[in-house]
């Protein structure tokens, strides 16, 4: 069987969540790590905001599984990333230095991914969620992790804008499977 000319393409799954995780539910960081592993197991690339906390733990999982981890930084340079923003460079195969601060980075981050998965979060996570929602992206919510992740269903219901392309699950493996199924429906080129 001849391989597809697009067989090199991979899905890009963004994991969004809190950089500061003191409010996260017990076990949330282990679930983040498992998200990273599951994304790689399904042949996808992990994309994060090149930050600490929940996304960082997903990057650890992705790298432990031998996958690719790409970060989009709010900083313009590596020095600014490390010194001004105090963000890590560990567990990243590549960091794209946007120079657009957090709000600009969030827009580029969500738009560069095929889907976004939200775990325990705060206001920045909610911002990434709303950008993805407005862009009609496939979205997965890892329930039971705390913070804004556990508020999103109610926010969506009370917003009277429709359900969006959102799936919910408290199991990382099941959630990634559901998100990949949504992404497959969106793709023009079959991967």
Phi, psi and omega in degrees: 000128181283132180292151177294147177294349181253013185294346178280342182289145178229150173292146177246114182248121178272134170252123181245139179181178186292137173284325177255120193247018181301334182266355183293154178292157177301133179086359184297321183289325175294324177292325177298315179300317179293325175303312179302316179298314183294325177298315180292318180302333180265014174078016181259170177253138176274134174236132178224178176276018178052046187235187179272188171069221186305310179297324179299316179295326176293325177293322176301312179300318180297316181289323176298331180272000178085020184266186181256135181232120180243135178244144172248118185264149173288342184279162178269339182218165176299318180301313179296321178303312184279313188276311182281310183274344181055049182252153183278160171245355181294150175063022177244134172277330181205140173240128176262119182269102186283324184073014185253014182067186184291317184292320177291320177300317181300320179296311179296321181300309183290324180287335180279348182260155175281334180203164178232138174244128183253128172242192181322122184217180176229208185297318179297323177294318178297322177299314179296320177300311184294325175298311180298320180297312180297328178277001179060038178278154169295135183226137173244138178245119177274094185288158178080010180260351176097176178060210184297336179301325182273000177256343191299318181303315179295319178299314180297314180299318183280348182277345176055043178240007182096166186283345184067190177259067187243134173238150183234142173194153176260359178254119182305317182297314180294321181295314179298319178301314179296319181293317178300321178298320177295318181297317180302325179292336184272334190289141174275319180259127180286129179249000000 
